[in-house]
Amino acid sequence: MSTLTATATTVIHRAYRLTLDPSPQQAEQLSQWAGAARYMYNHAIGAKRSSHRLWLQEVAFATYEQALTEVQARTAIKIPIPSTPDFNAWLTTIRNTHRDAAGNGSLLPGRDGREHEPWIHAVNRSALVGGMRQADEAWKNWIASIQQTRTGRRVGYPRFKKRGVAKDSFTITHNRKSPGIRLTTTRRLRIPTFGEVRIHDHARRLQRKIRAGSVEVTSVTVNRRGHRWYASLTVEETIPMPRLSKRKRAAGIVGVDLGVKVTAALSTGDLIPNPRIKALHAKKLAHLQTALARSKKGSRNRAQLVGKIGRLAHLEVRQREGYAHDLTNRLVNTWAIIGIEDLNVAGMTRSSRGTVEKLGKNVHAKAGLNRSILDVAPARIRRLLTYKTFWAGSQLIVINQWAPTSKTCSTCGAVKAKLALAERTFECQVCGFVLDRDVNAARNIAALAAVAPSTEETQNARRAAPGKLVTGTDEHRVAMKREGLQRVIFAQ
Ligand SMILES: [Zn+2]
């Protein structure tokens, strides 16, 4: 299909997800490794929390004792929050101590006075460090959230991960000098220290790319979703510089209204229906949950029900992911420029019930709205579009969320003062134009995208636009890194 003869290439960060087929013993062992990573996470969070508590006490003491204002006390008192480098030394010590003790089979108590588990040695060190890094990340996100330097949902005070509640997962970073994470065959993945695990289908495409040298593995995250184990291989992949096809160039701009009644309304008039995945499973889920509530604690029946509920939830997630991938593939493969609105998704999905003092308005309608929005996950669609447009040589333009795209007539430009959510049709009082509400919004988005001021996303996207190709690889690598795209999961 591609007529690329170009020598120009670019490096992207992406992930290949493989479904694993571990033996029952291996599955047990994978759970143990995930448990070890969780233990390290909890240890790190515990240490951070106690340092933070100490700091709060000192601040309170200083305001009382030294008559400082709270602001003064907060800047004057410094108690460092420990992070991975600090824990690393601790980890080395306990692993060494444990090695000494291993001879006679006894376990030495750790710094916290408790005995450390024998796995501390069996598990790859990198998996343990991965747990601590995750704790650093959680702490950083919380700080950013309270300082309001972070966009999106508010992040709460970092909590401990509970066994059986938190997702089983561990990450091992790759040592590039001695690549321990590798495909021994197209059907077997080798995880350092752990050994080889069978792959459910095959990884022929990935194997070919690794052999050709266009893909370099940087880390592997092994996690369990429902009854399945997956391995996400994060890679650096060299791809030909994306270019725009003639067909897409001719297709031009599309405006996309991510939405309420339908998943997406396009400025072309196409309405992409809501998959209603949640509703599809709701009845079955309700049935299982009733059975679970009636089951006896600790019974085999109960364990089976928990398993079934987990599978159902997992199926739902996979279906939702599949739907989002299909939609975004279709968009980036058809149009040169895609305009979307910068929705405040967290705000839209927050509970509409309000508080006791201030009851929410229109609770019933909004609750329905929230459910359907969660089903469609506009945030996911936007994230997918951000990197897929780059790969496809298209351009993503994000419109300021305060532009009145719903209330503006896409024909004459007159703006309505009010438009209730229940009004599904846009009727212009000025020119008499009548159109589906969401399609009208999509047309306005398309018009704004055509004259959009630069945002960070559009700048990144524009670098990949036709006629503005940069032939070096480094600039793109930097741009992609800044976007945090190395964390994007893309199913193979
Ligand atoms: Zn009008």
Boltz pocket constraint, residues with backbone or C-beta under 6 A from the ligand:
constraints:
  - pocket:
      binder: B
      contacts: [[A, 409], [A, 410], [A, 411], [A, 412], [A, 413], [A, 414], [A, 428], [A, 429], [A, 430], [A, 431], [A, 432], [A, 433]]
      max_distance: 6.0
